[in-house]
Amino acid sequence: MTPGPLTTASRAANLVKHQALKRLNRRRSAGEAPVSRLDEVLDRHAAGRSKAFVHVGLSDVKRAFGGDPYALLRSKLTDRFRSVLAPGFTDYFATSGVYHKAHSRPKHGTFGTLFLRDADYRTDDAMKSILVDGPYRFDGCVHSDSYHEDGCFARLVEEDTLIIDVGTPWITCSHLHYFESRAGLEYVTEETFEGVICAEGGECEPVEQTCGVRTSPFYSWNKPKLTRDLERDGVVHRYDLNGLSVICFTLGDLKSSLVPRLNADPSYLVTL
């Protein structure tokens, strides 16, 4: 039997527990580790691949390796992949109405802000843009609808793109939003926001951006559960470098494991 909709009370309880787990994990700092261990992991998963989509927590990278964690990690990635991709999300477009491809700062973490400086390309998606360091481009993709079946996120799933999470305690994947939207879950709805998009040179023009958004702020992904289930399925490869977490998987493998779970239980991602 398919579980029924979550009540507001259960959503709030889930959120409280998820936030408590996040705080607990923040207390578990990484210790010093040889860079050669990171090299081994990256070499293992880079073989035969030209691009990787990354999510990074620089604080733990700094604790593990010292020095400039951003410069170190970017060098390790660009040495192995022709193109490195990262989220450049600007959800605040929903209220600001302005998306500047050169100056709108990614909302998540320090890595994205620094990566924007080095990126060669940024998609036209005013809310869920993707940054690219390298020659990869989203030619022919729909940019005005973030999770369109012919959009940028869909393209990366079709290409079974490698995801690398460094310094994140559990799986971090920008595509979870995409899979939620494509599954038509009851807690996600599509909305269209109006504003302007400005190119690197400063020229601006009107834009409408459609994006899947949650119907309540009380929904929160249960990442510890998801990570455990994906590990059991053999989808996620997780490495502990003296407290520095490195997680690698491909979007094709994630789809094969996650979509059946969402079909069986539409609340799977947001329940304890």
RAFENWO-V72375 format. One record per run of one state. SS is the DSSP state (@ for helix, = for strand, . for the rest). FROM is the first residue (numbers start at 0). TO is the last residue. If there is no record, write none. Layout:
BEGIN
SS,FROM,TO ; SS,FROM,TO
END
This chain:
BEGIN
.,0,6 ; @,7,25 ; .,26,33 ; @,34,45 ; .,46,49 ; =,50,55 ; .,56,56 ; @,57,64 ; .,65,67 ; @,68,77 ; .,78,81 ; =,82,86 ; .,87,91 ; @,92,95 ; .,96,96 ; =,97,99 ; .,100,107 ; @,108,117 ; .,118,119 ; =,120,121 ; .,122,128 ; =,129,132 ; .,133,140 ; =,141,141 ; .,142,143 ; =,144,144 ; .,145,149 ; =,150,150 ; @,151,157 ; .,158,160 ; =,161,165 ; .,166,173 ; @,174,182 ; .,183,186 ; =,187,197 ; .,198,202 ; =,203,213 ; .,214,221 ; @,222,231 ; .,232,235 ; =,236,240 ; .,241,242 ; =,243,249 ; @,250,263 ; .,264,266 ; @,267,269 ; .,270,271
END
